[in-house]
Amino acid sequence: MYVIKCLTNNEWIEFYDPDWREAYPTGYAQTTADIRRAMPFDTEKQAIEFYRSQSKLVPLRPDGLPNRPLTAMSVVVEKIKARHAA
């Protein structure tokens, strides 16, 4: 299992919506200090693809490049032990 850690605040991504905001999607990411609340991914590839999620509402920025709001954050993908259901 993998999680995405934001290096700016040393917390993990708990929620992310690349289409947050109607006029021009700038994305919304919620982080958590509790790794147990971090969004889980089965593979490192899935985590990286999620990090690179492109807005569906406004897929391109004004400069013509992909609008991928989460890539504004510096992150690492960490491998963790699988969680057990309670």
DSSP file (Angstrom, degrees, kcal/mol; ACC not computed):
  #  RESIDUE AA STRUCTURE BP1 BP2  ACC     N-H-->O    O-->H-N    N-H-->O    O-->H-N    TCO  KAPPA ALPHA  PHI   PSI    X-CA   Y-CA   Z-CA
    1    1 A M              0   0    0      0, 0.0    79,-3.0     0, 0.0     2,-0.3   0.000 360.0 360.0 360.0 146.8    0.0    0.0    0.0
    2    2 A Y  E     -AB  41  79A   0     39,-2.7    39,-2.0    77,-0.2     2,-0.3  -0.918 360.0-171.3-129.9 152.9    1.2    3.5   -0.8
    3    3 A V  E     - B   0  78A   0     75,-2.2    75,-2.8    -2,-0.3     2,-0.5  -0.925  24.5-119.8-136.5 161.7    0.4    7.0    0.4
    4    4 A I  E     - B   0  77A   0     35,-0.4     9,-2.6     9,-0.3     2,-0.5  -0.917  24.1-160.8-108.3 125.7    1.3   10.5   -0.8
    5    5 A K  E     -CB  12  76A   0     71,-3.2    71,-2.0    -2,-0.5     2,-0.5  -0.917  12.6-138.8-110.1 128.3    3.2   12.8    1.6
    6    6 A C  E  >> -CB  11  75A   0      5,-3.4     4,-1.0    -2,-0.5     5,-0.9  -0.728   7.7-158.0 -82.7 123.2    3.3   16.5    1.2
    7    7 A L  T  45S+     0   0    0     67,-3.0    -1,-0.1    -2,-0.5    68,-0.1   0.720  83.5  69.1 -77.1 -20.3    6.8   17.8    1.9
    8    8 A T  T  45S+     0   0    0     66,-0.6    -1,-0.2     1,-0.2    67,-0.1   0.919 121.8  11.6 -64.1 -44.5    5.7   21.3    2.6
    9    9 A N  T  45S-     0   0    0     -3,-0.2    -1,-0.2     2,-0.2    -2,-0.2   0.336  99.2-119.9-118.1   5.3    3.9   20.5    5.8
   10   10 A N  T  <5S+     0   0    0     -4,-1.0     2,-0.3     1,-0.2    -3,-0.2   0.849  73.8 121.4  59.5  36.3    5.1   16.9    6.4
   11   11 A E  E   < -C    6   0A   0     -5,-0.9    -5,-3.4    23,-0.0     2,-0.3  -0.794  61.6-109.9-124.6 168.8    1.5   15.6    6.2
   12   12 A W  E     -CD   5  32A   0     20,-2.6    20,-2.3    -7,-0.3     2,-0.4  -0.706  33.5-102.3-101.8 150.1   -0.2   13.0    4.0
   13   13 A I  E     + D   0  31A   0     -9,-2.6    26,-2.9    -2,-0.3    -9,-0.3  -0.574  40.5 169.3 -71.2 122.9   -2.9   13.7    1.4
   14   14 A E  E     +     0   0A   0     16,-3.2     2,-0.3    -2,-0.4    17,-0.2   0.733  67.6   4.4-102.0 -34.3   -6.3   12.8    2.8
   15   15 A F  E     - D   0  30A   0     15,-1.8    15,-2.9    24,-0.1    -1,-0.4  -0.991  60.9-179.7-152.8 145.3   -8.5   14.3    0.1
   16   16 A Y  E     - D   0  29A   0     -2,-0.3    13,-0.2    13,-0.2    11,-0.0  -0.963   7.7-179.2-151.6 134.4   -8.0   15.9   -3.3
   17   17 A D  E >   - D   0  28A   0     11,-2.3    11,-1.5    -2,-0.3     3,-1.3  -0.937   9.4-166.9-132.2 109.0  -10.3   17.4   -5.9
   18   18 A P  T 3  S+     0   0    0      0, 0.0     9,-0.3     0, 0.0    37,-0.2   0.650  88.8  56.0 -70.2 -13.0   -8.6   18.8   -9.1
   19   19 A D  T 3  S+     0   0    0      7,-0.1     2,-0.1     9,-0.1     7,-0.0   0.215  73.0 136.8-103.8  14.7  -11.9   20.5  -10.1
   20   20 A W    <   +     0   0    0     -3,-1.3     6,-1.2     5,-0.1     7,-1.1  -0.427  55.5  37.6 -65.3 135.7  -12.5   22.5   -6.9
   21   21 A R  S    S-     0   0    0      4,-0.2     6,-0.1     5,-0.1     7,-0.0   0.450  73.1-133.8  88.5 133.2  -13.6   26.1   -7.7
   22   22 A E  S    S+     0   0    0      2,-0.1    -1,-0.0     1,-0.1    -2,-0.0   0.920  94.7  50.6 -83.6 -45.9  -15.9   26.8  -10.5
   23   23 A A  S    S-     0   0    0      1,-0.3    -1,-0.1     0, 0.0    -2,-0.1   0.948 134.9  -7.8 -63.5 -51.0  -14.4   29.8  -12.3
   24   24 A Y  S    S-     0   0    0     -4,-0.0    -1,-0.3    -5,-0.0     2,-0.2  -0.838  79.8-124.7-148.2 107.2  -10.9   28.3  -12.7
   25   25 A P        +     0   0    0      0, 0.0    -4,-0.2     0, 0.0    30,-0.1  -0.317  34.2 167.9 -59.1 116.7  -10.1   25.1  -10.9
   26   26 A T        -     0   0    0     -6,-1.2    -5,-0.1    -2,-0.2    -7,-0.1   0.358  47.2-121.3-106.1   1.3   -7.1   25.5   -8.7
   27   27 A G        -     0   0    0     -7,-1.1     2,-0.4    -9,-0.3    -1,-0.1   0.216  14.8-122.7  77.9 157.5   -7.7   22.2   -6.9
   28   28 A Y  E     -D   17   0A   0    -11,-1.5   -11,-2.3    -3,-0.0     2,-0.4  -0.975  23.8-177.8-140.5 124.9   -8.2   21.5   -3.3
   29   29 A A  E     -D   16   0A   0     -2,-0.4     2,-0.5   -13,-0.2   -13,-0.2  -0.984   9.0-161.4-123.9 133.2   -6.1   19.2   -1.2
   30   30 A Q  E     -D   15   0A   0    -15,-2.9   -16,-3.2    -2,-0.4   -15,-1.8  -0.952  13.6-163.1-110.8 131.3   -6.7   18.3    2.5
   31   31 A T  E     -D   13   0A   0     -2,-0.5     2,-0.3   -18,-0.2   -18,-0.2  -0.708   2.9-156.5-111.3 165.0   -3.8   16.9    4.4
   32   32 A T  E     -D   12   0A   0    -20,-2.3   -20,-2.6    -2,-0.2     6,-0.0  -0.995  22.7-147.0-141.1 145.4   -3.6   15.0    7.7
   33   33 A A  S    S+     0   0    0     -2,-0.3     2,-0.8   -22,-0.2    -1,-0.1   0.577  86.8  83.7 -81.9 -11.2   -1.0   14.4   10.3
   34   34 A D    >   -     0   0    0      1,-0.2     3,-2.4   -22,-0.1     4,-0.4  -0.833  66.6-160.2 -98.2 105.6   -2.5   11.0   10.9
   35   35 A I  G >  S+     0   0    0     -2,-0.8     3,-1.2     1,-0.3    -1,-0.2   0.757  88.7  68.4 -57.3 -25.5   -1.1    8.5    8.3
   36   36 A R  G 3  S+     0   0    0      1,-0.3    -1,-0.3    -3,-0.1    47,-0.0   0.712  99.7  49.8 -67.5 -18.8   -4.1    6.2    9.0
   37   37 A R  G <  S+     0   0    0     -3,-2.4    -1,-0.3     2,-0.1    -2,-0.2   0.447  86.3 116.0 -96.9  -2.3   -6.3    8.8    7.4
   38   38 A A  S <  S-     0   0    0     -3,-1.2   -24,-0.3    -4,-0.4    -7,-0.1  -0.340  80.1 -97.5 -67.6 147.4   -4.2    9.2    4.3
   39   39 A M        -     0   0    0    -26,-2.9   -35,-0.4   -35,-0.2     2,-0.3  -0.493  44.3-138.5 -63.8 126.5   -5.6    8.2    0.9
   40   40 A P        -     0   0    0      0, 0.0     2,-0.4     0, 0.0   -37,-0.2  -0.663  18.2-169.1 -92.5 146.7   -4.4    4.6    0.2
   41   41 A F  B     -A    2   0A   0    -39,-2.0   -39,-2.7    -2,-0.3     3,-0.0  -0.987  21.9-141.7-130.3 141.9   -3.2    3.4   -3.2
   42   42 A D  S    S+     0   0    0     -2,-0.4     2,-0.3   -41,-0.2    -1,-0.1   0.832  85.9  24.4 -71.6 -32.3   -2.5   -0.2   -4.2
   43   43 A T  S  > S-     0   0    0      1,-0.1     4,-1.6   -41,-0.1   -41,-0.1  -0.906  73.9-121.4-132.7 159.6    0.5    0.6   -6.3
   44   44 A E  H  > S+     0   0    0     -2,-0.3     4,-2.4     1,-0.2     5,-0.2   0.879 115.0  57.7 -63.2 -38.1    3.1    3.4   -6.5
   45   45 A K  H  > S+     0   0    0      1,-0.2     4,-2.6     2,-0.2    -1,-0.2   0.898 104.0  51.1 -60.4 -42.2    2.0    4.0  -10.1
   46   46 A Q  H  > S+     0   0    0      1,-0.2     4,-2.3     2,-0.2    -1,-0.2   0.901 110.0  50.1 -61.7 -41.1   -1.6    4.6   -9.0
   47   47 A A  H  X S+     0   0    0     -4,-1.6     4,-2.4     2,-0.2    -2,-0.2   0.913 112.0  47.2 -64.0 -42.9   -0.4    7.2   -6.4
   48   48 A I  H  X S+     0   0    0     -4,-2.4     4,-1.6     2,-0.2    -2,-0.2   0.910 111.7  50.1 -66.7 -42.0    1.7    9.0   -9.1
   49   49 A E  H  < S+     0   0    0     -4,-2.6    -1,-0.2     1,-0.2    -2,-0.2   0.892 111.1  49.9 -62.6 -39.0   -1.1    9.0  -11.6
   50   50 A F  H >< S+     0   0    0     -4,-2.3     3,-2.0     1,-0.2    -2,-0.2   0.924 107.4  53.9 -64.1 -44.5   -3.4   10.4   -8.9
   51   51 A Y  H 3< S+     0   0    0     -4,-2.4    -1,-0.2     1,-0.3    -2,-0.2   0.839 109.8  49.0 -57.3 -34.5   -0.8   13.1   -8.0
   52   52 A R  T 3< S+     0   0    0     -4,-1.6    -1,-0.3    -5,-0.1    -2,-0.2   0.200  81.0 149.3 -92.9  15.6   -0.8   14.1  -11.7
   53   53 A S    <   -     0   0    0     -3,-2.0    17,-0.4    -5,-0.1     2,-0.4  -0.245  37.2-143.9 -54.4 131.6   -4.7   14.3  -11.9
   54   54 A Q        -     0   0    0     14,-0.2    14,-0.2    15,-0.1   -35,-0.1  -0.792  21.0-102.9-101.7 141.4   -5.7   16.8  -14.5
   55   55 A S        -     0   0    0     12,-2.6    12,-0.2    -2,-0.4   -36,-0.1  -0.370  22.3-159.7 -59.3 135.1   -8.8   19.0  -14.1
   56   56 A K  S    S+     0   0    0      2,-0.1    -1,-0.2     1,-0.1   -37,-0.1   0.736  91.1  52.9 -86.2 -26.4  -11.7   17.8  -16.2
   57   57 A L  S    S+     0   0    0      1,-0.3    -1,-0.1     2,-0.1   -38,-0.1   0.912 130.8  11.9 -74.9 -43.3  -13.4   21.2  -16.1
   58   58 A V  S    S+     0   0    0      9,-0.1    -3,-0.3     1,-0.1    -1,-0.3  -0.748  72.2 176.6-134.3  84.1  -10.4   23.2  -17.3
   59   59 A P        +     0   0    0      0, 0.0     8,-2.8     0, 0.0     2,-0.4   0.716  65.0  51.5 -67.5 -21.2   -7.8   20.7  -18.6
   60   60 A L  B    S-E   66   0B   0      6,-0.3     5,-0.1    -6,-0.1    -6,-0.0  -0.929  76.2-133.1-120.8 143.4   -5.3   23.3  -19.8
   61   61 A R    >   -     0   0    0      4,-3.4     3,-2.3    -2,-0.4     6,-0.1  -0.324  42.3 -94.7 -77.1 169.5   -3.8   26.2  -18.0
   62   62 A P  T 3  S+     0   0    0      0, 0.0    -1,-0.1     0, 0.0     5,-0.0   0.785 127.4  58.1 -57.8 -26.2   -3.7   29.6  -19.7
   63   63 A D  T 3  S-     0   0    0      2,-0.1    -3,-0.0     3,-0.0    -2,-0.0   0.434 120.5-109.2 -85.1   2.7   -0.1   28.8  -20.9
   64   64 A G  S <  S+     0   0    0     -3,-2.3     3,-0.1     1,-0.3    -1,-0.0   0.359  79.5 123.3  90.4  -6.3   -1.4   25.7  -22.7
   65   65 A L  S    S-     0   0    0      1,-0.1    -4,-3.4    -5,-0.1    -1,-0.3  -0.466  75.4 -77.6 -84.1 160.7    0.1   23.1  -20.2
   66   66 A P  B     -E   60   0B   0      0, 0.0     2,-1.2     0, 0.0    -6,-0.3  -0.301  40.5-125.4 -58.6 138.1   -2.0   20.5  -18.4
   67   67 A N        +     0   0    0     -8,-2.8   -12,-2.6   -12,-0.2    -9,-0.1  -0.737  46.9 155.8 -86.9  94.1   -3.9   21.9  -15.4
   68   68 A R    >   -     0   0    0     -2,-1.2     3,-1.6   -14,-0.2     4,-0.2  -0.771  17.3-177.0-121.3  81.5   -2.7   19.6  -12.6
   69   69 A P  G >  S+     0   0    0      0, 0.0     3,-1.8     0, 0.0     4,-0.2   0.805  76.0  59.7 -54.8 -37.5   -3.2   21.6   -9.4
   70   70 A L  G >  S+     0   0    0    -17,-0.4     3,-2.1     1,-0.3   -18,-0.1   0.773  89.6  72.3 -66.5 -23.4   -1.7   19.0   -7.0
   71   71 A T  G <  S+     0   0    0     -3,-1.6    -1,-0.3     1,-0.3     4,-0.1   0.571  78.3  77.4 -70.2  -5.3    1.7   19.1   -8.8
   72   72 A A  G <  S+     0   0    0     -3,-1.8     2,-0.3    -4,-0.2    -1,-0.3   0.691  87.3  75.2 -71.4 -17.2    2.2   22.5   -7.3
   73   73 A M  S <  S-     0   0    0     -3,-2.1     2,-0.6    -4,-0.2   -67,-0.0  -0.725  85.5-126.8 -94.9 144.0    3.1   20.6   -4.1
   74   74 A S        +     0   0    0     -2,-0.3   -67,-3.0     2,-0.0   -66,-0.6  -0.810  45.1 166.7 -86.1 125.4    6.3   18.8   -3.6
   75   75 A V  E     -B    6   0A   0     -2,-0.6     2,-0.3   -69,-0.2   -69,-0.2  -0.861  30.5-149.8-135.7 166.6    5.5   15.3   -2.5
   76   76 A V  E     -B    5   0A   0    -71,-2.0   -71,-3.2    -2,-0.3     2,-0.6  -0.976  20.6-130.1-131.9 149.8    6.9   11.8   -2.1
   77   77 A V  E     -B    4   0A   0     -2,-0.3     2,-0.4   -73,-0.2   -73,-0.2  -0.897  28.9-162.8 -99.2 124.7    5.1    8.5   -2.5
   78   78 A E  E     -B    3   0A   0    -75,-2.8   -75,-2.2    -2,-0.6     2,-0.5  -0.881  14.8-134.9-112.4 139.2    5.7    6.3    0.6
   79   79 A K  E     +B    2   0A   0     -2,-0.4     2,-0.3   -77,-0.2   -77,-0.2  -0.778  32.4 175.9 -88.0 132.4    5.2    2.5    0.9
   80   80 A I        -     0   0    0    -79,-3.0     2,-0.1    -2,-0.5     3,-0.1  -0.863  36.9 -85.8-130.4 166.1    3.4    1.5    4.1
   81   81 A K        -     0   0    0     -2,-0.3    -1,-0.0     1,-0.1   -79,-0.0  -0.436  56.9 -94.7 -68.0 146.2    2.1   -1.6    5.6
   82   82 A A        -     0   0    0     -2,-0.1     2,-0.2     1,-0.1    -1,-0.1  -0.298  41.3-117.2 -60.9 145.3   -1.4   -2.6    4.5
   83   83 A R        -     0   0    0     -3,-0.1     2,-0.4   -47,-0.0    -1,-0.1  -0.527  21.3-135.1 -82.6 152.4   -4.2   -1.5    6.8
   84   84 A H        -     0   0    0     -2,-0.2     2,-0.1     2,-0.0    -1,-0.0  -0.903  22.7-111.9-109.3 137.3   -6.4   -4.0    8.6
   85   85 A A              0   0    0     -2,-0.4    -1,-0.0     1,-0.1     0, 0.0  -0.391 360.0 360.0 -66.0 142.9  -10.2   -3.6    8.7
   86   86 A A              0   0    0     -2,-0.1    -1,-0.1     0, 0.0    -2,-0.0   0.463 360.0 360.0 -82.5 360.0  -11.5   -2.9   12.2
